[in-house]
Amino acid sequence: MRRAVLFLLLIAVPSVAPSIAEWRADVARRVAIVGDLATARDVVVVVPGSDVDVDRFDRTVGRMATNLYEQAHRDDLAVIAWLGYRTPQGLGVDAATGGLARQGATALVEFVRALHTNARIHVFGHSYGSVVVSLAAHELDVADIVFTGSPGVRANSVSELGTGAKVWAIRAGGDWMRFVPNVRLFDLGHGTDPTSDGFGATVLRFEGGKHDTYYEPGSETLSALVRIASGSGETL
C-alpha cells in the first residue's frame, strides 16, 4: 500500500480553506489531509484538544490522522487533521471554560459544510476537541461523532446535542480524564461525561491506554476508530 502523504489542505483544496493571506496572519490554524479527498468514500475530520499549535501540529494531530489512515489500509479513506481553532495551552482557565470551544465550533461547521463531498463524514473530537465537536454537533451533517478522552461535552444527553449522527464515546482505562469532575457552573467546567450512564452514546471502554494513546498504532482504541470510520462500528 502506498505511503500516506500529508500536505497542507489550504494548498491542495483551496475551496475548503481560508485565504492564504488569512492563514498566514493566523499562526494558530493549520489543516492537512492524508489520502485522496476527491475519491474518498469516507472522510474523517480529527479535532485535537489542548496544547496543539502549528509548531506541534505534525507530532500531534497530524500524527493522529496519519496513524488512523495507515491502520485502515483503505485507499478510499481520507483523514483530515483539523487545527482550525486556537487550542487551550496547559490546564488553565481556557481549558476549563468554553470560549475557545465556541470559536472552534463555528469554524468547524463552516469547514465541514465547505467540503462538498458525497462521502460519509465522521468527526472525531479528542480531549478539549470533544467540547468543540459537541458545540458544533447540531449543525454538522455527518454520519458519526466520536468523543475520545472527553472532559465533558456541555450537554446532558445525546438528544441535547441536537444531532442525527451516531454518537460514540471512547474511554481508555488509564486516561487521567476520568478523574476530572463532570460539573459545570456558568462557563466553568464542561459537564456530563459522554461515557456516563444515561448520556445515550454508544460507549466503548478499553483496559489500559492513556490520554494520549487513543491513536497509537496497533492499539484497541485506534482499531475501534478505524471500524467506525469504515461504517462497521456496530460490530464492535
FIGU-981055 format. One record per residue: x, y, z of N, C-alpha, C in turn; residue in one letter. Coordinates in steps of 0.02 Angstrom, whole numbers, padded with zeros to 5 digits, always signed. Example, Ala and Ser with C-alpha at 12.3 -4.5 7.8 and 13.67 -1.06 7.14 Angstrom:
REM FIGU-981055
+00660-00284+00390+00615-00225+00390+00660-00165+00390a+00642-00112+00354+00684-00053+00357+00645+00002+00394s
***
This chain:
REM FIGU-981055
+00042-00060+00000+00000+00000+00000+00044+00062+00000m+00023+00111-00039+00066+00171-00044+00068+00208+00022r+00123+00241+00034+00132+00278+00096+00087+00339+00096r+00055+00352+00152+00011+00410+00157+00051+00473+00149a+00021+00522+00117+00054+00585+00106+00017+00639+00144v+00053+00678+00183+00024+00731+00222+00043+00797+00191l-00007+00839+00175+00008+00902+00144-00043+00954+00165f-00027+01017+00155-00071+01070+00176-00135+01071+00135l-00191+01067+00169-00255+01067+00134-00268+01134+00101l-00244+01187+00129-00258+01252+00100-00226+01260+00031l-00173+01221+00018-00141+01222-00048-00176+01173-00095i-00191+01113-00070-00219+01060-00111-00292+01071-00127a-00330+01097-00078-00402+01106-00087-00420+01176-00063v-00403+01228-00100-00413+01296-00076-00486+01313-00064p-00534+01278-00095-00604+01295-00086-00630+01279-00017s-00595+01239+00022-00618+01223+00089-00574+01253+00142v-00532+01300+00123-00488+01331+00171-00494+01407+00166a-00476+01444+00221-00474+01516+00216-00422+01538+00165p-00422+01602+00149-00373+01627+00102-00303+01617+00130s-00255+01612+00085-00186+01602+00107-00164+01660+00151i-00184+01720+00134-00166+01778+00174-00193+01772+00244a-00255+01747+00250-00285+01739+00316-00248+01686+00357e-00228+01631+00324-00191+01579+00360-00124+01606+00383w-00091+01645+00341-00025+01671+00361-00031+01720+00419r-00088+01754+00424-00098+01802+00477-00118+01769+00543a-00140+01706+00540-00164+01671+00599-00120+01609+00610d-00072+01616+00655-00023+01562+00665-00053+01504+00703v-00116+01510+00726-00146+01456+00766-00176+01401+00723a-00186+01413+00658-00225+01366+00619-00185+01332+00564r-00200+01268+00557-00171+01229+00503-00216+01168+00491r-00223+01149+00429-00263+01091+00410-00223+01050+00360v-00225+00984+00368-00190+00940+00322-00233+00879+00310a-00219+00845+00254-00258+00786+00236-00212+00728+00221i-00234+00669+00241-00199+00608+00223-00247+00567+00181v-00225+00548+00121-00268+00512+00075-00293+00558+00020g-00341+00533-00018-00367+00569-00077-00439+00590-00063d-00449+00653-00048-00515+00678-00033-00563+00672-00092l-00537+00677-00152-00579+00677-00212-00612+00609-00224a-00579+00555-00204-00606+00488-00218-00629+00451-00155t-00625+00483-00098-00641+00450-00035-00715+00434-00029a-00730+00375-00001-00798+00357+00016-00813+00375+00088r-00761+00380+00129-00767+00401+00198-00715+00455+00212d-00736+00507+00247-00691+00562+00266-00696+00572+00341v-00639+00571+00374-00637+00582+00446-00604+00650+00459v-00635+00690+00501-00605+00753+00524-00585+00744+00597v-00521+00749+00611-00495+00740+00679-00484+00809+00710v-00518+00821+00766-00514+00886+00801-00474+00877+00866v-00417+00909+00872-00374+00898+00931-00395+00941+00990p-00365+00925+01048-00378+00963+01108-00323+01011+01125g-00309+01018+01189-00262+01068+01213-00190+01056+01190s-00152+01110+01193-00080+01108+01181-00061+01085+01111d-00100+01105+01062-00084+01092+00992-00080+01159+00956v-00027+01170+00921-00020+01230+00881+00018+01212+00817d+00033+01261+00776+00065+01247+00712+00133+01212+00722v+00171+01234+00772+00237+01203+00783+00232+01131+00805d+00178+01113+00840+00169+01045+00865+00120+01004+00824r+00099+01032+00768+00047+01000+00727+00067+00931+00703f+00125+00924+00673+00145+00860+00642+00151+00804+00693d+00173+00819+00753+00182+00765+00802+00121+00755+00847r+00068+00792+00836+00007+00784+00875-00050+00764+00828t-00091+00811+00808-00150+00792+00767-00130+00768+00698v-00074+00792+00671-00050+00767+00607-00032+00693+00612g+00001+00674+00666+00018+00604+00677-00044+00562+00690r-00092+00588+00726-00154+00552+00739-00190+00535+00674m-00194+00584+00629-00227+00572+00565-00190+00521+00523a-00124+00526+00523-00084+00478+00485-00091+00407+00512t-00090+00400+00578-00097+00334+00608-00164+00303+00591n-00217+00343+00593-00283+00317+00576-00286+00294+00504l-00260+00334+00459-00261+00317+00388-00220+00254+00375y-00161+00251+00403-00117+00194+00389-00144+00129+00418e-00175+00132+00476-00202+00070+00505-00264+00046+00468q-00300+00092+00435-00361+00073+00399-00346+00032+00337a-00289+00043+00305-00271+00008+00243-00326+00016+00190h-00350+00077+00181-00403+00090+00133-00384+00148+00089r-00384+00137+00023-00371+00192-00023-00430+00238-00032d-00490+00216-00008-00549+00258-00016-00567+00294+00049d-00517+00304+00092-00525+00341+00154-00480+00403+00151l-00506+00459+00174-00466+00519+00183-00474+00542+00256a-00419+00561+00286-00420+00584+00356-00392+00655+00358v-00430+00700+00386-00411+00770+00390-00390+00787+00461i-00330+00812+00469-00306+00838+00533-00325+00912+00534a-00371+00929+00578-00402+00996+00577-00382+01036+00639w-00337+01083+00630-00320+01130+00682-00348+01198+00659l-00413+01204+00665-00447+01263+00640-00466+01312+00694g-00438+01303+00754-00454+01349+00809-00393+01354+00855y-00394+01405+00896-00339+01414+00943-00353+01371+01005r-00311+01321+01017-00323+01274+01071-00299+01302+01138t-00328+01278+01193-00303+01298+01259-00231+01275+01268p-00194+01313+01306-00125+01295+01321-00121+01280+01396q-00103+01218+01413-00099+01199+01483-00168+01187+01513g-00170+01185+01580-00231+01169+01616-00261+01231+01649l-00256+01287+01616-00281+01350+01643-00355+01362+01630g-00374+01425+01635-00444+01445+01627-00471+01427+01558v-00431+01436+01506-00454+01421+01438-00476+01348+01431d-00439+01302+01463-00456+01232+01458-00518+01214+01497a-00535+01253+01548-00591+01238+01591-00655+01275+01571a-00650+01319+01522-00708+01358+01501-00721+01346+01427t-00775+01375+01402-00798+01359+01334-00784+01410+01280g-00749+01464+01296-00739+01516+01247-00704+01494+01183g-00648+01460+01191-00611+01437+01132-00650+01382+01095l-00687+01341+01132-00726+01288+01101-00782+01317+01058a-00813+01371+01081-00866+01402+01042-00838+01431+00977r-00780+01462+00981-00748+01487+00920-00731+01430+00873q-00705+01376+00902-00686+01318+00861-00747+01286+00829g-00802+01282+00865-00863+01251+00839-00888+01288+00778a-00888+01354+00780-00910+01394+00723-00866+01380+00662t-00800+01378+00673-00754+01365+00618-00761+01294+00592a-00774+01246+00636-00782+01177+00615-00843+01168+00571l-00898+01198+00590-00959+01193+00550-00948+01222+00480v-00915+01279+00476-00901+01309+00411-00856+01264+00369e-00808+01235+00401-00761+01191+00365-00795+01130+00337f-00834+01096+00379-00868+01034+00357-00918+01050+00301v-00953+01104+00307-01001+01124+00254-00965+01136+00188r-00905+01162+00192-00867+01179+00131-00834+01120+00098a-00838+01061+00128-00806+01002+00099-00839+00982+00033l-00905+00990+00027-00941+00974-00034-00922+00905-00061h-00931+00855-00020-00914+00786-00039-00975+00741-00033t-00978+00690-00073-01030+00640-00067-01011+00583-00019n-00951+00588+00008-00927+00536+00054-00963+00542+00122a-00963+00487+00158-00986+00490+00228-00934+00528+00268r-00956+00573+00310-00910+00613+00351-00917+00591+00423i-00861+00584+00456-00858+00564+00526-00814+00616+00562h-00837+00643+00618-00798+00693+00654-00777+00664+00722v-00712+00663+00733-00683+00634+00794-00653+00691+00835f-00678+00701+00896-00651+00753+00940-00614+00723+00998g-00552+00743+01008-00511+00716+01063-00502+00769+01117h-00512+00749+01180-00500+00792+01238-00541+00856+01231s-00510+00915+01237-00548+00978+01229-00580+00982+01160y-00551+00947+01111-00582+00945+01045-00651+00914+01046g-00666+00872+01096-00733+00844+01101-00783+00898+01121s-00760+00948+01159-00803+01005+01176-00820+01045+01113v-00769+01056+01072-00780+01090+01008-00831+01054+00966v-00823+00988+00959-00867+00948+00917-00938+00948+00946v-00944+00942+01011-01011+00940+01041-01049+01004+01029s-01015+01061+01033-01048+01125+01022-01066+01136+00948l-01031+01101+00905-01046+01106+00833-01097+01054+00810a-01110+01004+00850-01147+00944+00829-01214+00959+00797a-01251+01007+00824-01318+01019+00798-01318+01048+00727h-01260+01070+00704-01255+01098+00636-01212+01055+00590e-01191+00997+00612-01148+00954+00572-01190+00900+00539l-01187+00897+00473-01222+00844+00435-01171+00788+00424d-01165+00744+00473-01114+00692+00472-01144+00625+00493v-01108+00571+00478-01132+00504+00495-01117+00486+00567a-01057+00504+00591-01036+00485+00658-01001+00543+00693d-01012+00548+00758-00974+00592+00801-00943+00549+00855i-00877+00557+00865-00841+00515+00913-00804+00560+00962v-00814+00546+01026-00778+00581+01079-00726+00534+01109f-00663+00554+01111-00612+00515+01145-00580+00558+01199t-00571+00528+01259-00538+00564+01313-00572+00630+01330g-00638+00630+01333-00675+00692+01341-00678+00716+01413s-00672+00782+01424-00680+00811+01491-00753+00827+01506p-00798+00813+01459-00868+00832+01463-00887+00867+01398g-00951+00868+01382-00971+00894+01317-01025+00948+01320v-01035+00977+01378-01081+01033+01385-01153+01017+01363r-01171+00954+01370-01239+00931+01357-01252+00874+01404a-01314+00866+01425-01331+00813+01473-01346+00747+01440n-01357+00748+01374-01377+00687+01339-01364+00695+01265s-01366+00640+01229-01359+00642+01157-01414+00685+01126v-01475+00679+01153-01530+00718+01125-01516+00793+01130s-01482+00815+01183-01466+00886+01190-01414+00909+01139e-01375+00862+01111-01327+00881+01060-01363+00904+00996l-01424+00879+00986-01463+00900+00928-01437+00875+00862g-01410+00815+00863-01380+00787+00802-01416+00724+00780t-01415+00712+00714-01440+00649+00687-01386+00598+00678g-01325+00616+00696-01268+00571+00689-01268+00518+00743a-01236+00462+00728-01223+00412+00780-01168+00440+00825k-01181+00438+00891-01133+00467+00938-01098+00412+00977v-01031+00415+00978-00990+00366+01012-00948+00402+01064w-00933+00367+01119-00887+00393+01169-00839+00338+01189a-00774+00352+01185-00723+00301+01197-00680+00323+01256i-00667+00276+01301-00627+00292+01359-00575+00237+01371r-00511+00256+01372-00457+00211+01390-00452+00206+01466a-00437+00146+01490-00437+00134+01561-00387+00175+01600g-00331+00194+01569-00280+00233+01603-00283+00307+01589g-00338+00331+01561-00345+00402+01544-00359+00442+01607d-00315+00491+01622-00324+00532+01682-00387+00574+01679w-00416+00582+01620-00476+00623+01614-00534+00594+01655m-00531+00531+01673-00585+00501+01712-00589+00532+01782r-00536+00567+01803-00535+00598+01869-00561+00670+01868f-00574+00697+01809-00598+00766+01804-00670+00770+01826v-00687+00815+01873-00756+00821+01896-00802+00842+01838p-00855+00807+01828-00900+00822+01773-00955+00869+01797n-00934+00930+01812-00980+00981+01836-00974+01042+01792v-01023+01086+01798-01021+01148+01760-01056+01202+01799r-01022+01259+01809-01050+01316+01843-01040+01376+01799l-01095+01401+01771-01092+01453+01721-01048+01428+01663f-00991+01461+01650-00950+01437+01594-00890+01395+01618d-00887+01381+01682-00831+01344+01709-00848+01269+01713l-00807+01228+01681-00819+01156+01679-00860+01137+01617g-00856+01073+01599-00887+01052+01536-00944+01002+01547h-00961+00988+01610-01021+00949+01623-01014+00875+01610g-01067+00846+01584-01076+00773+01582-01022+00738+01540t-00996+00685+01568-00950+00639+01533-00991+00599+01483d-00974+00601+01419-01014+00564+01370-01011+00488+01377p-00964+00463+01418-00962+00391+01430-01005+00371+01490t-01038+00420+01521-01076+00405+01581-01142+00371+01564s-01168+00333+01613-01233+00301+01605-01287+00355+01597d-01331+00343+01550-01386+00389+01540-01374+00443+01488g-01311+00454+01468-01298+00505+01418-01327+00484+01350f-01321+00419+01334-01352+00395+01273-01306+00380+01216g-01241+00392+01226-01193+00375+01173-01180+00300+01173a-01154+00275+01118-01127+00207+01117-01057+00210+01146t-01049+00178+01204-00987+00185+01243-00942+00125+01231v-00879+00138+01218-00829+00087+01211-00774+00100+01263l-00764+00051+01308-00712+00058+01359-00658+00005+01347r-00596+00026+01357-00540-00019+01345-00492-00017+01405f-00468-00075+01424-00418-00078+01477-00352-00050+01451e-00315-00021+01496-00250+00007+01476-00259+00069+01434g-00204+00092+01407-00205+00152+01366-00205+00215+01410g-00184+00270+01381-00180+00333+01417-00215+00387+01377k-00214+00447+01404-00250+00502+01372-00223+00517+01302h-00159+00505+01292-00128+00523+01228-00114+00462+01184d-00147+00405+01198-00133+00345+01158-00193+00319+01119t-00245+00357+01113-00304+00333+01076-00288+00318+01003y-00240+00354+00976-00221+00346+00906-00154+00309+00898y-00134+00274+00951-00071+00237+00950-00077+00178+00901e-00029+00170+00855-00033+00114+00807-00039+00047+00842p-00084+00005+00819-00094-00061+00847-00137-00064+00909g-00159-00007+00935-00199-00007+00996-00271-00026+00982s-00305-00050+01034-00375-00067+01027-00417-00006+01012e-00399+00050+01042-00437+00111+01030-00432+00134+00957t-00372+00131+00929-00365+00150+00859-00402+00101+00813l-00401+00037+00830-00438-00012+00791-00513+00004+00791s-00538+00025+00849-00609+00044+00854-00624+00106+00812a-00579+00154+00813-00589+00214+00772-00589+00198+00698l-00546+00152+00678-00544+00130+00608-00611+00098+00588v-00638+00056+00632-00701+00023+00618-00757+00073+00611r-00759+00122+00654-00811+00174+00650-00803+00214+00585i-00742+00230+00568-00730+00268+00506-00749+00228+00444a-00751+00162+00450-00768+00119+00394-00842+00101+00392s-00880+00126+00440-00951+00112+00442-00968+00044+00471g-00919+00013+00505-00931-00053+00534-00925-00053+00609s-00935+00005+00640-00929+00010+00712-00981-00029+00750g-01038-00043+00718-01091-00080+00753-01070-00151+00773e-01017-00175+00741-00995-00243+00757-00946-00245+00816t-00929-00187+00843-00882-00184+00899-00914-00212+00963l
***
